[in-house]
Structures are given as structure tokens and as C-alpha cells.
């Protein structure tokens, strides 16, 4: 457009030049389709190295030559390929199946469905473990997943280990297990199959320090000692509380007035203290609402008779979670005295915690969702447990009253813990004179003592398979080695607490080999049958959707395919290549026993041409020998030839035939058959590209397409001419997309001639064409002679590009003549 002028002066305007550079596309991007050990079905995956392939699909042989073909592709110079896994999902009873296992909660309800990302038997080697060793052991959990493989000595080792920490069953949580594992894992997906919490489910923070005795009068005294500023010199009244993820608020129980009704009598405190504390908190955390109770168990249930006096402070929310932290000043903090918060020995239970999968190993079950194990154990005498027996193996604890000590020295001197000291009381606590805020670790301290004894027992006896960890208010006896299904029971003698432990297996197994009470029957992974033509077609459809460009198609031989089945694959594959401007590399049939069979009428090359787009395909013969684990095996040459084409393209250009003395094949040890010149002379006229053994190596000694039979007279007789044309077509197809919807007239035609001519001239300068001058090598026409008025009316612009290809010097003829020398006349 003309520039708009408004003031006297100089104006600058940029005018488009019409130059749009056409960039040549890649010429040797491979596409391999076949069976693999693992990987998503039909989904093409880009591999830039053989290691990429191994990670995505596994190098292990699984009834297809695909891993070997890909290895030879990269060994011979290939740099980029796509791989798509196929399998018959229902073939003669060999049904494709994905390995999975359903994990159950501690109450044996549905929790998580764990499934292998890779359909097939690969998933049967995957193992999963669950533990609660987190910062919030009653709200979150950890998940570890790995795969068993065998090392060179035949021993099982963990590989592909993944660990996910601090997971939650709450869909609104940033570490929601279904989202985190499914999005990040390379091995499994995790589906939440639990039942959502009901209105009766609450999240709560439960103190671990009982604050009552046998009567209301004693309760009054305990409460006043903790909360009443006027009752004594103590000043510990503050803590922080966060409800439903909101910012923490400072709560000061010193604001409670015990001098006026209803808190000025024992009966008033017993009946109204819960409401008073509840109102104090809700005034700070509104609009979220909490309920406060002094409970005999975590859910207000009646505790066993010997624990009837137990009362614990519980702050609960019907909507989410409650997290309690210390006050800002240690001298005024009451969280330690009440043992509120995970770090101080209390329990903080998420509303979604009951949906967590049960942890592996032998784990104490606090029963925060309806039982009283935690309360009952806290009220046991420290002298109750002297020895524990795990799986029949006794672990001796030091001394008769092992969980308590009698200090011999102290500064200042300390009174020994009484014989009736309970589990919630610290060993360092002097009873009964110590102030209550010294009771700060409680049950967790006793679990640590037992765990230390178990760890020491394993250190002294390597055959002892168990170790121990402490997860908040839980003791976990975990298998340090042994089988996946190893399990054990625990006994603590006459005062046995073994019934409060859940006995689970060492690891959950995907498939049907898992055992244990906390997993449902798994599904065994199965590889399915050999892929059918329909399975390959489905892969072609996915490639069309997901792969922008590929040039070379290889369908490696499948053990489940006979020669007749394999022949049926070539026709549709070549049609797919024609549609995508790619080239098909064909492996020889197994019934080609010699050169006569390969060129003969019964099973020879002509039988491969049925239904084939002949100028988009080539066959190479014979098969190649490779060494695999000390054993010689034979593999089709197509993968190696694809890599060779990539190497020649990079060094010489796509117009150079991938054959000759420089086209040596690498990563192989020999060929299945060796041919003489005469035998080669039988096959070459039939367009069979022979791989020959010469003193300078094993080389590809043919460059003909399947349309290159001498009797056909095809213009695309040679592979480099066909591939050069495909390269030019793809490059111009992409480089001329800007033309669409442009005004169809001479200015557009001139731009097309300029841009296409520049592209063709660049190829000429690189030596891609015959001729001494550009006009001898190529032409570009786009004008009124190629695009008539009728074409323009129809919205068509015609571009005609011609080129003079370089044909390989397939036959070198030397003419020798003797001369008589100089004769004197």
C-alpha cells in the first residue's frame, strides 16, 4: 500500500521482495512397525538413538526382528526414526492383556487400580510398594514402583525405579495420586477407585497427651493446670491452627475465663469447655467451622474399660484437614504439652486418609477411623513388652521393663519412672512431679526403641529379613529382602499387641502372582498374537495423525508370520508410502533358497510385486548375520539398508545410490548366503538388490526399485531417482503452502518461479542433476501457458518442474585394444 503522508519529510516503507526460501526436508527418517516387549500400542515414538528405543520399547526379543532392525539402523548411520508397536489383541486365544492390580485400604475397601502402561507380559514384572513415611503419616503416603530384571548372574535386581512422595487421595490436593503418577510414571497408571468421603467423615488433629483421670474433679484440676492462667505460674496457652488449607491462625486459650460461668465450676468445665474452645477457634478460622471434643478415642467412641478415663483433645473439620503447629513463643506454646501436631507425637488425619491403599509390611494400625488401638496402646504399661517375635524370630529388648529407664544420674537428680508408667509417657519424664508439658513424644518414642532393636537384630543376623521404621504413631516392620509375597506376624508375649498390626506382603505385584489381604486379584499381562494386516493399518492411521515426516518404512519379520502372510503386508504398506511420499524397504522371504528361487516364477520376486506400488519399494537379499549373546542369528537387511541410506544421504546426497564399495554394512558378521558375479547377474535384471561380500567388506550391490526389472522400462528404475523425486515433491509441497489463497496472476507466478528456481538451482549446484548449465539440468514453468483462464476461474495454479536426474553407473564397460607398436616400413 502507498504510505500515508501528512507532514513534509522523508518516509520509510518496506516492500516485500517475494523471496520465500524453500528448505529441503529430511530424507532418511525411518519408520519401524512391529511387535515389541513394551510400549503403547500403535503410538509412534520418536527415537534418536538405540538407547531411546530401548527405554521406550525394550531391546529384548519378543517374536519380532524389530529391535534388531532398529539396532542395525543406528549402527549403519541412521540418526532418527519412529517406532510403532503393534499386536493382535485377540488371536487364537492369545488375548492381549494389560497387567494390573487393585490395592485395598486398611479396611479392605477399594483404593487404587494400578495398571501397566505397556500392554502385555512386560507389566507382570512391575512391583509397587506403599508406605506412610511422610511428614503427615496419617494423611499422605509414598508410592514406589520398579521392575524386576535379572543381572548377568541371574539375580533379580530393581530397575526403572520411580518414587512418588507425599501423595494424597484428595482430588483437590496438588499431589493427588491419580494425577501425579499417571502424568509422570513411565511404568504405570494409577486410577482412584475409592469411595468419596461422606458427610460423616472428618479431618482432625488429635492430641496424644491424655488430660483427664478418673473423675470430673481430676479433669478440672488437669484443665486448670493447662489452661487457667489464674491456677498457677504456667503460661503455656498458645498454638497455631490451619483449617482446610487456609492460613494458620494463632489461638490463645488464655483468653478463656475460668473465673465466670460456665467455666468456674467442675461441672461447667466438663460440660462447656469443648464449646468454649470451639468458639475461640471458629472466631479466627471462619467461615470454615471446626468442632472440638475431648474424646476417649479419635472418633469419640467408648474406649476399652481399662482406658475409660482417657480423654484426648480433638479439633476436627467436616470439610478437609486440620493442621496444628506451635505458637510463636516456646514459652507460651501449649501444642507440646497437649502433644498436638505430627511433629509433637499427635496425629493429623485427613478426611481422605481412609481411602489410602494399605501400606506394605507389618504395620501398626491406629484405627483412627473407628477403633481404639492408638489409645489402648498409649495407656499400656511400659513394662508390658519385654520381647517381640517377628515371623517366629524373637527380638530381645534390653531389660525386664525395656521401654522405661531408671536414671542413675541426673542433673538435677531425677526420680525414677514409676512401675506403672504408661506408653504415652516419655522415658525422660519424672513421674508424678514433672509438669505435663514435658510429655512431648509419647508412643512414638516407644516405637523408636522397638525399631532400634529390630534394626540391630538384622545387623547381627543377615538372614533375618526384617527391618523397622517409625511413621508418626505407627511402627512398621518392613521386609528388607525376600520374595514379593513374604509376610510375617508379630507377637509380644502375654501382653500381646500383635493383633493391632496389619500383616501385608513385601510388595504388590501386577499380574496374578501377588498375594496378601490388601489387594484384589490382579490381571495377568499377555502379549497377544502376531499382528494382522488390520493392526498394521491401524498403525498407519496413527502415523498419519501424529508423524509429520518420515521417508523410509521398514516392517521387520514377525515369527508368527509365514511368507504368505508377510507378502500380504507389502501391498498396503507401499500404498501408504505412496500417500506419504516415502519409500518401502522389503526383506527377502525365507523361502528364497538361492538366486534361482529369488528370480524364479514360483516364489521369486514377481510374487512380491502383486498389489505393490513398485516404484516406491525395493527388496534386498540375502539376510544378514549378527552375533547376539554369543549366538549367530540372521535378520532381514531392511533396517541396516535404511541406516545406510541415512549415511549416504548425509555424506553424498539423496541422489547418490546407496550402493557400491562405500556402502559397507556395519554391525554385522556375515550374510546368510554368498553369491558369485554370475548369480548376481541373474538377480539384478529382476530388480533384486544383492548384498555382496567383497574383500573390502560386506556391501550393498544394488540400487533398483521393484519397478526396475529390465523388462519394465520404468522411468523410476533406480532408487536414487525415485528418492530424489520424493525429496523434491515433499520439499516443494511444504515450501509452497504460502501460495494458497494468494491472488492468482502474474505477480504470484513470478514469485513461484523465483522461489522454486532458487531451490532447484541449489540442488544443481550440489550436483543433483545432469547438465553443464542450469537450463540443461532443470526448468520451472508457471505462467499463462501452464495456468489458463479456466484454471484461474477454478482457483488452480499449475507449476511444472522438470529435472534431468543422474542415473547410477550400473555397468562399467572397459574397452581394451592392443596396438602393434611402431612398424618400420
Buried (B, 14 or more C-beta within 10 A) or exposed (E): EEEEEEEEEEEEEEEEEEEBEBEBBBBBBBBBBBBBBBBBBBBBBEBEBBEBBBBBBBBEBBBBBBBBBBBBBBBBBBBBBBBBBBBBBEBEEBEBBBBBBBBBBBBEEBBBBBBBBBBBBBBBBBBBBBBBBBEBBBBBBBBBBBBBEEEEEEEEEEEBEBEBBBBBBBEEBEBBBBBBBBEEBEBBBBBBBBEEBEEEBBBBBBBBBBBBBEEBEBBBBBBBBBBBBEBEEBEBBBBBBBBBEBEBBEBBBBEBEBEEEBBEBBEBBBEBBBEBBBEBBBEBBEEBBBBBBBBBBBBEEEBEEEBEBBBBBBBBBBBBBBBBBBBEEEEBBBBBBBBBBBBBBBBBBBBBBBBBBBBBBBBBBBBBBEBBBBBBBBBBBBBBBBEBBBBEBEBEBEEEBBBBBEEEEEEEEBEBBBEEBBBBBBBBBBBEEBBBBBBBBBBBBBBBBBBBBBBBBBEEEEEBBBBBBBBBBBBBBBBEEBBBBBBBBBBBBEEBBBEBBBBBBBBBBBBEBBBBEBBBEBBBBBBBBBBBEEBBBBBBEBBEEBBEBBBBBBBBBBEBBEBEBBBBBBBBBBBBBBEBBBBBBBBBBBBBEBBEBBBBEEBBBBBBBEEBBBBBBBBBBBBBBBEEEEEEBBBBBBBBBBBBBBBBBBEBBBBBBBBBEBBBBBBBEBBBBEBEEEBBEBBBEBBBBBBBBEEEBBBBBBBBBBBBBEEBEBEBBBBBBBBBBBBBEBBBEBBBEEBEEEEBEEEBBEBBBBBBBBBBBEBBEEEBBBEEEBEEBBBBBBBEEBBEEEBBEEEEBBBEBEBBBBBBEBEEEEEEEEEEEEEEE
